[in-house]
């Protein structure tokens, strides 16, 4: 996908599992990000930043300034910048090879006449760790000065945290060292560490890097391309960085081919055909790439509890390998429980099983080490191993510990991987023993602590934590039953049943036509079961997770949540509008008479919108669902909306959130956030195509539902276990057909279809023959289900009125 407008205002990103690079779409490097203000962009080899940037000039004209950038393209595993001016055209391509702490840059020059070009590369170092941040104790001010040198024709930068090697496979004709060398961004405009700042800076107050220059003589024949390759390599030592540098430059063009081929191979799973919604079809393809972009890995992470940035004790141990789905770039490229537990649903639907396993293992390994096997899941782990939040000494985010068994069960059902189930089982049991035994001090069954909404004024017990606890208990019961652990199965199932039985009476708020986001009103400490209704997005979770809401209340709450008080053009607000006692008042319409103590927050996060899309699908409301799948697809794919083509951001343009492209580079949300893909991949694969594996129990269920107004949808090569399944769904008048072809799945197949409202079954045929069938009532509607004795099946359901 390409962009040609406002390139200087847009962030550019290329990433691999051990390195990533961010600048703008002209190929320059504005100071970016806010965790370490202005330092989250540039070249990274986690857990260390390497460079502020690399700049190129031809015959004294800098690319991106003197030679204008005309087009930016983002592809599968690479990015490309195009320049034209002064009788010269240049293409700059960048990629990160798998497993390498290196970014590779290829410059291809084409001149309109024969000439000997003088090519200059400037590089400015900034060797600093991902933690500490700008406001922590200690803070990024402990960053030490870098030193620079030239060795074997390459620039070598060093600091106590690591080393960077920058250069080409070609030998330079000259070099220089010095404090500047920022190309056209020299001298640098420096952003202060805090407070007011220019909209665009070149460095931060924490910067202590140095610079260097390499010069090359490049003969150019008229009209013939000439390519020269560069690399930016990182390592704990200069030897490590030099080895990585040399390895990638032995065959840089082949490395690009291998990188793109690997991305295309991964993209060959879960290929959908949505004739009635081509935007969503394209979003599925790019959502798979967004997940692959988000894979990160570090070695020998030193685990310590930094107590929300207020401490820096010695490490409690080292995790040899952490591999995870990064939350978002550039400010959140590390391990989160919340993000990964949502992104896991998108990843399994995309067939990306291995990264889900790795992510859950990383969370377990860090949690067990830091929290002394309590069962509590940590919240936020920086690539250094520093745990910002989530130790036993802090309340943490209760929902994350409650969700962990569900993420394990999800992967187990899609893969049938009993070894992984067994590896995680003890930890999942302790997850829920911790939540129910430690985080329920009043003994009412509803756990205390933070949920996904971290806002003042909420009650001690959060709705999403309660919802995910019920789901987690049910999933743990299933895991325990498969292991014949009857005691745990009985405990978990019984606890879940008790909470489900009491759920509606406790959490439903009739006047709000929805669920309270918390209970235990802080203004009424005498009654710890008082609902606190504040219109936060977590009010959707009873319909999204499970679902757990009753059919009647679920439909009523979703209809309410579809109204203008909860939504903007691109999806669901963080906090809806309505009567409030907050000083800012109510800036939007009211949909209920209840007076909240908090103001609205009309920012549409891609996660909020994803959760709403999934909730709509759980209740068979696919016409309403399209609004939300389209919202996330548009911020990813619509050139009138995106900042970075093909990248789904953290926050959409909203009434209370100015679009990223119009904000300073040091004050933007993430330009790529993995969790939004939950709102595209899962609705299509699991809800519309209806793929619901339960391989842990030897079953594969496919119960499809065509969106209203569409006559066909299909998906092929949907990974299930070690095999795959193809599904095609068509509707012709009153005939609904679902065709399933599975390969090497090895599970008993049930195939079905959701009946359109108001229709009845006239006839059911399987593979052309009448068969017995079941009609099962679910929140999606009436489902016709048939058991097949074969691995593939063709179901035809004829309906009438």
Secondary structure, DSSP 4 states (H G I P E B T S, - for coil): -EE-SSGGGSEEEEE-SS-EEEEETTS----B-TTTTTBSSEEEETTEEEEEEEEEEETTEEBTTTB-EEEEEE-SSEEEEEEEETTEEEEEEEE--TT-SEEEEEEEEEESS-EEEEEEEEEEEEEEES-S-TTSSS-GGGPPPPEEEEETTEEEEEETTEEEEEEESSPPSEEEEES---GGG-SPPEEPSSS---SS-SEETT----EEEEEEEEEE-BT--EEEEEEEEEESSHHHHHHHHHHHTTSHHHHHHHHHHHHHHHHTSSEEE-TT-HHHHHHHHHHHHHHHHTEEEEEEEEEEE-TTTT-----SEEEEEEEEE--EETTB-SEEHHHHHHHHHHHHHTT-HHHHHHHHHHHHHHHHHHTTTSSPPPSEE-TTSEEEE--TTS--BHHHHHHHHHHHHHHHHHH--HHHHHHHHHHHHHHHHHHHHHS-TT-SSPPBSB-S---TT--SEEHHHHHHHHHHHHHHHHHHHHTT-HHHHHHHHHHHHHHHHHHHHHHEEGGGTEE-SEES-TT-TT-TT-EE---BGGGGHHHHSS--S-HHHHHHHHHHHTSTTTEETTEEEEE----B-STT---S--SS---BSS--EEEEBHHHHHHHHHHHHHTT-HHHHHHHHHHHHHHHH-TTT-SSTT---SB--BTTB--GGGS-TTS---SEEGGGGGGTHHIIIIIIS-EEEEGGGTEEEEEE-PPTT--EEEEEEEEETTEEEEEEEEEETTEEEEEEEEES--SEEEEEEEPPTT-EEEEEEETTEE---EEEEETTEEEEEEEESSSEEEEEEEEE-
